[in-house]
Amino acid sequence: MIAASAGNHAQALAFHAVDLGIPVTVVMPRIAPLTKVQNCRDIGANVMLEGDHLGESREVAMKLAEEQGLAYVNGYDDPGVIAGAGTMGIEIAEDVPDVDAVVVPVGGAGLIAGTALAMKTLKPSVEVLGAEPATVPSLRASLQAGRVVEVPAGRTLADGLLVNRVGTNAFEICRRLVGPVAPVKERFIALAMLRLLELEKAVVEGGGATGLAALL
């Protein structure tokens, strides 16, 4: 199997593929964090560094999948991956029965799509809001356009969210179930990472801190 990812999906896919004895190749953009690249190699994946951003890496991965007959696993638009993200919505509903709203970081929109589908099924009154880097507002731009559009791949501390075109399946769910999507400035992402370290003693990457950054 093969996938394109800046790091998180690549690591998850590599871990499970190697555990199951399935050969796996991950195509990562050249800007991918070195720790994530090395982690994938240490797990046992074949790592290729191709493209200046995830969109270009995805093109390489899909071409290789077609040429070599590999299964391409999209990190944010595969129905199984979206369904897996929905388990987060189930956990939130179980842990916080009186939840009113959920703020979800957005990259390719698979996480927020799955979470929204689960939350809205269990608790239709809950509002699901998005938070994405202002430099890569791919979901916000698509919702405003009423269709999936590609935006320039700007730089961001939230490297895990650097996706300049959201998934088609994810978008169709989001357009029905997701509320406003906030564009988050880089200084607030940095501040959120610092606050989480200071107050929660948690080292959180930029993508994970973007939900808190939107609140700040």
Phi and psi in degrees as GROMACS dihedral restraints (atoms count N, CA, C in turn):
[ dihedral_restraints ]
;  ai    aj    ak    al  type     phi  dphi    fc
    3     4     5     6     1  -147.8    20    10
    4     5     6     7     1   152.1    20    10
    6     7     8     9     1  -152.5    20    10
    7     8     9    10     1   160.1    20    10
    9    10    11    12     1  -113.7    20    10
   10    11    12    13     1   133.4    20    10
   12    13    14    15     1  -163.8    20    10
   13    14    15    16     1   148.2    20    10
   15    16    17    18     1   -80.4    20    10
   16    17    18    19     1    -7.9    20    10
   18    19    20    21     1   157.7    20    10
   19    20    21    22     1   -51.7    20    10
   21    22    23    24     1   -69.8    20    10
   22    23    24    25     1   -50.1    20    10
   24    25    26    27     1   -64.2    20    10
   25    26    27    28     1   -38.6    20    10
   27    28    29    30     1   -59.6    20    10
   28    29    30    31     1   -44.9    20    10
   30    31    32    33     1   -65.7    20    10
   31    32    33    34     1   -43.0    20    10
   33    34    35    36     1   -64.3    20    10
   34    35    36    37     1   -46.2    20    10
   36    37    38    39     1   -64.8    20    10
   37    38    39    40     1   -42.2    20    10
   39    40    41    42     1   -61.8    20    10
   40    41    42    43     1   -43.5    20    10
   42    43    44    45     1   -59.5    20    10
   43    44    45    46     1   -49.8    20    10
   45    46    47    48     1   -74.2    20    10
   46    47    48    49     1   -36.2    20    10
   48    49    50    51     1   -64.9    20    10
   49    50    51    52     1   -46.3    20    10
   51    52    53    54     1   -64.4    20    10
   52    53    54    55     1   -40.2    20    10
   54    55    56    57     1   -61.5    20    10
   55    56    57    58     1   -33.1    20    10
   57    58    59    60     1   -91.9    20    10
   58    59    60    61     1    -0.6    20    10
   60    61    62    63     1    76.3    20    10
   61    62    63    64     1    27.3    20    10
   63    64    65    66     1  -104.7    20    10
   64    65    66    67     1   125.1    20    10
   66    67    68    69     1   -61.0    20    10
   67    68    69    70     1   136.6    20    10
   69    70    71    72     1  -137.5    20    10
   70    71    72    73     1   137.5    20    10
   72    73    74    75     1  -118.5    20    10
   73    74    75    76     1   133.5    20    10
   75    76    77    78     1  -120.8    20    10
   76    77    78    79     1   127.4    20    10
   78    79    80    81     1  -100.1    20    10
   79    80    81    82     1   117.9    20    10
   81    82    83    84     1  -117.9    20    10
   82    83    84    85     1   143.5    20    10
   84    85    86    87     1   -65.5    20    10
   85    86    87    88     1   155.3    20    10
   87    88    89    90     1   -64.6    20    10
   88    89    90    91     1   -16.3    20    10
   90    91    92    93     1   -90.1    20    10
   91    92    93    94     1     2.2    20    10
   93    94    95    96     1   -60.2    20    10
   94    95    96    97     1   141.2    20    10
   96    97    98    99     1   -57.5    20    10
   97    98    99   100     1   137.0    20    10
   99   100   101   102     1   -60.6    20    10
  100   101   102   103     1   -33.8    20    10
  102   103   104   105     1   -63.7    20    10
  103   104   105   106     1   -39.1    20    10
  105   106   107   108     1   -71.8    20    10
  106   107   108   109     1   -37.5    20    10
  108   109   110   111     1   -61.8    20    10
  109   110   111   112     1   -47.6    20    10
  111   112   113   114     1   -66.8    20    10
  112   113   114   115     1   -37.6    20    10
  114   115   116   117     1   -59.2    20    10
  115   116   117   118     1   -42.9    20    10
  117   118   119   120     1   -63.7    20    10
  118   119   120   121     1   -40.0    20    10
  120   121   122   123     1   -67.3    20    10
  121   122   123   124     1   -40.9    20    10
  123   124   125   126     1   -65.0    20    10
  124   125   126   127     1   -34.0    20    10
  126   127   128   129     1   -67.0    20    10
  127   128   129   130     1   -34.2    20    10
  129   130   131   132     1   124.3    20    10
  130   131   132   133     1    11.0    20    10
  132   133   134   135     1   -82.1    20    10
  133   134   135   136     1   153.7    20    10
  135   136   137   138     1   -84.0    20    10
  136   137   138   139     1   113.5    20    10
  138   139   140   141     1  -103.6    20    10
  139   140   141   142     1   129.7    20    10
  141   142   143   144     1  -119.7    20    10
  142   143   144   145     1   130.1    20    10
  144   145   146   147     1  -100.6    20    10
  145   146   147   148     1   105.9    20    10
  147   148   149   150     1  -140.3    20    10
  148   149   150   151     1   132.4    20    10
  150   151   152   153     1    95.1    20    10
  151   152   153   154     1   152.1    20    10
  153   154   155   156     1   -85.5    20    10
  154   155   156   157     1   -16.7    20    10
  156   157   158   159     1  -152.1    20    10
  157   158   159   160     1   174.4    20    10
  159   160   161   162     1   -62.2    20    10
  160   161   162   163     1   -33.4    20    10
  162   163   164   165     1   -58.8    20    10
  163   164   165   166     1   -42.6    20    10
  165   166   167   168     1   -71.4    20    10
  166   167   168   169     1   -36.6    20    10
  168   169   170   171     1   -63.3    20    10
  169   170   171   172     1   -39.9    20    10
  171   172   173   174     1   -63.0    20    10
  172   173   174   175     1   -39.5    20    10
  174   175   176   177     1   -61.9    20    10
  175   176   177   178     1   -41.3    20    10
  177   178   179   180     1   -65.1    20    10
  178   179   180   181     1   -45.2    20    10
  180   181   182   183     1   -63.2    20    10
  181   182   183   184     1   -42.5    20    10
  183   184   185   186     1   -69.0    20    10
  184   185   186   187     1   -34.1    20    10
  186   187   188   189     1   -66.4    20    10
  187   188   189   190     1   -43.7    20    10
  189   190   191   192     1   -64.5    20    10
  190   191   192   193     1   -38.3    20    10
  192   193   194   195     1   -60.6    20    10
  193   194   195   196     1   -41.8    20    10
  195   196   197   198     1   -70.0    20    10
  196   197   198   199     1   -42.8    20    10
  198   199   200   201     1   -69.3    20    10
  199   200   201   202     1   -37.6    20    10
  201   202   203   204     1  -104.9    20    10
  202   203   204   205     1     3.1    20    10
  204   205   206   207     1    67.4    20    10
  205   206   207   208     1    36.4    20    10
  207   208   209   210     1   -94.2    20    10
  208   209   210   211     1   153.2    20    10
  210   211   212   213     1   -81.7    20    10
  211   212   213   214     1   121.0    20    10
  213   214   215   216     1   -92.0    20    10
  214   215   216   217     1   124.9    20    10
  216   217   218   219     1  -111.6    20    10
  217   218   219   220     1   107.3    20    10
  219   220   221   222     1   -74.5    20    10
  220   221   222   223     1   130.1    20    10
  222   223   224   225     1   -72.8    20    10
  223   224   225   226     1   -13.4    20    10
  225   226   227   228     1  -140.9    20    10
  226   227   228   229     1     1.4    20    10
  228   229   230   231     1  -129.1    20    10
  229   230   231   232     1    -6.3    20    10
  231   232   233   234     1   -67.1    20    10
  232   233   234   235     1   129.8    20    10
  234   235   236   237     1   -54.2    20    10
  235   236   237   238     1   -37.7    20    10
  237   238   239   240     1   -66.6    20    10
  238   239   240   241     1   -37.4    20    10
  240   241   242   243     1   -68.6    20    10
  241   242   243   244     1   -41.4    20    10
  243   244   245   246     1   -62.6    20    10
  244   245   246   247     1   -43.1    20    10
  246   247   248   249     1   -62.5    20    10
  247   248   249   250     1   -39.2    20    10
  249   250   251   252     1   -62.1    20    10
  250   251   252   253     1   -39.0    20    10
  252   253   254   255     1   -63.8    20    10
  253   254   255   256     1   -28.2    20    10
  255   256   257   258     1   -62.7    20    10
  256   257   258   259     1   -23.1    20    10
  258   259   260   261     1   -63.0    20    10
  259   260   261   262     1   -24.9    20    10
  261   262   263   264     1   -65.9    20    10
  262   263   264   265     1   -40.6    20    10
  264   265   266   267     1   -62.6    20    10
  265   266   267   268     1   -39.0    20    10
  267   268   269   270     1   -63.9    20    10
  268   269   270   271     1   -43.8    20    10
  270   271   272   273     1   -63.2    20    10
  271   272   273   274     1   -41.0    20    10
  273   274   275   276     1   -62.4    20    10
  274   275   276   277     1   -44.7    20    10
  276   277   278   279     1   -62.3    20    10
  277   278   279   280     1   -35.7    20    10
  279   280   281   282     1   -74.1    20    10
  280   281   282   283     1   -40.3    20    10
  282   283   284   285     1   -81.4    20    10
  283   284   285   286     1   -29.2    20    10
  285   286   287   288     1  -128.3    20    10
  286   287   288   289     1    78.6    20    10
  288   289   290   291     1   -57.5    20    10
  289   290   291   292     1   -29.8    20    10
  291   292   293   294     1   -98.8    20    10
  292   293   294   295     1    23.4    20    10
  294   295   296   297     1   -59.0    20    10
  295   296   297   298     1   137.2    20    10
  297   298   299   300     1  -105.2    20    10
  298   299   300   301     1   -36.7    20    10
  300   301   302   303     1  -150.7    20    10
  301   302   303   304     1   151.4    20    10
  303   304   305   306     1  -129.3    20    10
  304   305   306   307     1   131.7    20    10
  306   307   308   309     1  -107.1    20    10
  307   308   309   310     1   123.2    20    10
  309   310   311   312     1  -121.9    20    10
  310   311   312   313     1   129.5    20    10
  312   313   314   315     1   -62.9    20    10
  313   314   315   316     1   146.0    20    10
  315   316   317   318     1  -126.0    20    10
  316   317   318   319     1   128.6    20    10
  318   319   320   321     1  -122.3    20    10
  319   320   321   322     1   -88.2    20    10
  321   322   323   324     1   -85.4    20    10
  322   323   324   325     1    -6.8    20    10
  324   325   326   327     1    85.4    20    10
  325   326   327   328     1     4.3    20    10
  327   328   329   330     1   -68.0    20    10
  328   329   330   331     1   -41.0    20    10
  330   331   332   333     1   -63.8    20    10
  331   332   333   334     1   -47.3    20    10
  333   334   335   336     1   -71.2    20    10
  334   335   336   337     1   -31.7    20    10
  336   337   338   339     1   -65.2    20    10
  337   338   339   340     1   -48.0    20    10
  339   340   341   342     1   -65.3    20    10
  340   341   342   343     1   -43.1    20    10
  342   343   344   345     1   -62.7    20    10
  343   344   345   346     1   -44.3    20    10
  345   346   347   348     1   -64.3    20    10
  346   347   348   349     1   -41.0    20    10
  348   349   350   351     1   -61.6    20    10
  349   350   351   352     1   -43.7    20    10
  351   352   353   354     1   -69.2    20    10
  352   353   354   355     1   -47.3    20    10
  354   355   356   357     1   -63.3    20    10
  355   356   357   358     1   -44.6    20    10
  357   358   359   360     1   -69.9    20    10
  358   359   360   361     1   -26.8    20    10
  360   361   362   363     1   -72.9    20    10
  361   362   363   364     1   -42.4    20    10
  363   364   365   366     1   -81.0    20    10
  364   365   366   367     1   -38.5    20    10
  366   367   368   369     1  -140.3    20    10
  367   368   369   370     1    86.0    20    10
  369   370   371   372     1   -57.5    20    10
  370   371   372   373     1   -23.7    20    10
  372   373   374   375     1   -78.8    20    10
  373   374   375   376     1   -15.7    20    10
  375   376   377   378     1   -68.9    20    10
  376   377   378   379     1   136.5    20    10
  378   379   380   381     1   -94.7    20    10
  379   380   381   382     1   129.9    20    10
  381   382   383   384     1  -109.9    20    10
  382   383   384   385     1   116.9    20    10
  384   385   386   387     1  -114.0    20    10
  385   386   387   388     1   147.4    20    10
  387   388   389   390     1  -104.0    20    10
  388   389   390   391     1   155.9    20    10
  390   391   392   393     1  -139.9    20    10
  391   392   393   394     1   117.1    20    10
  393   394   395   396     1  -134.5    20    10
  394   395   396   397     1   153.9    20    10
  396   397   398   399     1   -56.8    20    10
  397   398   399   400     1   135.3    20    10
  399   400   401   402     1   -62.5    20    10
  400   401   402   403     1   -22.8    20    10
  402   403   404   405     1   -79.5    20    10
  403   404   405   406     1   -14.9    20    10
  405   406   407   408     1  -139.2    20    10
  406   407   408   409     1    68.2    20    10
  408   409   410   411     1   -84.3    20    10
  409   410   411   412     1    58.7    20    10
  411   412   413   414     1   -66.9    20    10
  412   413   414   415     1   -42.4    20    10
  414   415   416   417     1   -73.2    20    10
  415   416   417   418     1   -43.7    20    10
  417   418   419   420     1   -58.3    20    10
  418   419   420   421     1   -45.1    20    10
  420   421   422   423     1   -65.1    20    10
  421   422   423   424     1   -38.0    20    10
  423   424   425   426     1   -69.2    20    10
  424   425   426   427     1   -42.1    20    10
  426   427   428   429     1   -63.9    20    10
  427   428   429   430     1   -38.3    20    10
  429   430   431   432     1   -67.5    20    10
  430   431   432   433     1   -35.0    20    10
  432   433   434   435     1   -82.4    20    10
  433   434   435   436     1   -19.0    20    10
  435   436   437   438     1    79.5    20    10
  436   437   438   439     1    12.4    20    10
  438   439   440   441     1  -160.3    20    10
  439   440   441   442     1   164.5    20    10
  441   442   443   444     1   -70.9    20    10
  442   443   444   445     1   124.6    20    10
  444   445   446   447     1  -126.3    20    10
  445   446   447   448     1   157.1    20    10
  447   448   449   450     1   -99.8    20    10
  448   449   450   451     1   135.8    20    10
  450   451   452   453     1  -115.1    20    10
  451   452   453   454     1   159.7    20    10
  453   454   455   456     1   -59.7    20    10
  454   455   456   457     1   141.8    20    10
  456   457   458   459     1   -85.5    20    10
  457   458   459   460     1    85.4    20    10
  459   460   461   462     1   -74.5    20    10
  460   461   462   463     1   166.3    20    10
  462   463   464   465     1   -81.9    20    10
  463   464   465   466     1   148.2    20    10
  465   466   467   468     1  -157.0    20    10
  466   467   468   469     1   150.7    20    10
  468   469   470   471     1   -66.3    20    10
  469   470   471   472     1   -25.2    20    10
  471   472   473   474     1   -87.4    20    10
  472   473   474   475     1    70.9    20    10
  474   475   476   477     1   -60.7    20    10
  475   476   477   478     1   -29.4    20    10
  477   478   479   480     1   -69.1    20    10
  478   479   480   481     1   -13.8    20    10
  480   481   482   483     1  -106.2    20    10
  481   482   483   484     1     7.3    20    10
  483   484   485   486     1   -80.7    20    10
  484   485   486   487     1    77.3    20    10
  486   487   488   489     1  -126.8    20    10
  487   488   489   490     1   117.0    20    10
  489   490   491   492     1   -90.1    20    10
  490   491   492   493     1     1.8    20    10
  492   493   494   495     1  -149.5    20    10
  493   494   495   496     1   115.6    20    10
  495   496   497   498     1   -72.0    20    10
  496   497   498   499     1   162.6    20    10
  498   499   500   501     1   -71.5    20    10
  499   500   501   502     1   148.4    20    10
  501   502   503   504     1   -66.5    20    10
  502   503   504   505     1   -47.4    20    10
  504   505   506   507     1   -62.6    20    10
  505   506   507   508     1   -44.0    20    10
  507   508   509   510     1   -61.2    20    10
  508   509   510   511     1   -41.6    20    10
  510   511   512   513     1   -62.6    20    10
  511   512   513   514     1   -42.6    20    10
  513   514   515   516     1   -63.0    20    10
  514   515   516   517     1   -33.3    20    10
  516   517   518   519     1   -73.0    20    10
  517   518   519   520     1   -44.3    20    10
  519   520   521   522     1   -63.8    20    10
  520   521   522   523     1   -38.0    20    10
  522   523   524   525     1   -65.2    20    10
  523   524   525   526     1   -22.6    20    10
  525   526   527   528     1   -93.1    20    10
  526   527   528   529     1   -32.3    20    10
  528   529   530   531     1  -119.8    20    10
  529   530   531   532     1   -15.2    20    10
  531   532   533   534     1   -99.1    20    10
  532   533   534   535     1   137.3    20    10
  534   535   536   537     1   -81.4    20    10
  535   536   537   538     1  -154.7    20    10
  537   538   539   540     1   -58.2    20    10
  538   539   540   541     1   148.8    20    10
  540   541   542   543     1  -114.8    20    10
  541   542   543   544     1   120.1    20    10
  543   544   545   546     1   -88.6    20    10
  544   545   546   547     1   130.8    20    10
  546   547   548   549     1   -81.0    20    10
  547   548   549   550     1   123.2    20    10
  549   550   551   552     1  -105.6    20    10
  550   551   552   553     1   128.7    20    10
  552   553   554   555     1   -75.9    20    10
  553   554   555   556     1   152.4    20    10
  555   556   557   558     1   -60.6    20    10
  556   557   558   559     1   -36.5    20    10
  558   559   560   561     1   -65.6    20    10
  559   560   561   562     1   -29.0    20    10
  561   562   563   564     1   -78.8    20    10
  562   563   564   565     1   -29.7    20    10
  564   565   566   567     1   -65.1    20    10
  565   566   567   568     1   -44.6    20    10
  567   568   569   570     1   -62.3    20    10
  568   569   570   571     1   -42.0    20    10
  570   571   572   573     1   -65.1    20    10
  571   572   573   574     1   -39.6    20    10
  573   574   575   576     1   -63.9    20    10
  574   575   576   577     1   -41.4    20    10
  576   577   578   579     1   -61.1    20    10
  577   578   579   580     1   -41.2    20    10
  579   580   581   582     1   -67.2    20    10
  580   581   582   583     1   -44.4    20    10
  582   583   584   585     1   -63.5    20    10
  583   584   585   586     1   -40.3    20    10
  585   586   587   588     1   -63.3    20    10
  586   587   588   589     1   -36.6    20    10
  588   589   590   591     1   -69.1    20    10
  589   590   591   592     1   -44.4    20    10
  591   592   593   594     1   -70.4    20    10
  592   593   594   595     1   -45.2    20    10
  594   595   596   597     1   -94.0    20    10
  595   596   597   598     1   -35.4    20    10
  597   598   599   600     1  -106.7    20    10
  598   599   600   601     1    -4.9    20    10
  600   601   602   603     1    55.2    20    10
  601   602   603   604     1    38.1    20    10
  603   604   605   606     1  -118.8    20    10
  604   605   606   607     1   127.1    20    10
  606   607   608   609     1   -89.7    20    10
  607   608   609   610     1   108.4    20    10
  609   610   611   612     1  -120.0    20    10
  610   611   612   613     1   133.6    20    10
  612   613   614   615     1   -72.1    20    10
  613   614   615   616     1   165.8    20    10
  615   616   617   618     1   -55.3    20    10
  616   617   618   619     1   -41.7    20    10
  618   619   620   621     1   -62.7    20    10
  619   620   621   622     1   -40.9    20    10
  621   622   623   624     1   -71.2    20    10
  622   623   624   625     1   -24.0    20    10
  624   625   626   627     1   -89.3    20    10
  625   626   627   628     1    -6.5    20    10
  627   628   629   630     1   -67.9    20    10
  628   629   630   631     1   -30.7    20    10
  630   631   632   633     1   -63.5    20    10
  631   632   633   634     1   -46.2    20    10
  633   634   635   636     1   -64.5    20    10
  634   635   636   637     1   -38.2    20    10
  636   637   638   639     1   -59.1    20    10
  637   638   639   640     1   -37.7    20    10
  639   640   641   642     1   -64.3    20    10
  640   641   642   643     1   -38.5    20    10
  642   643   644   645     1   -67.6    20    10
  643   644   645   646     1   -40.1    20    10
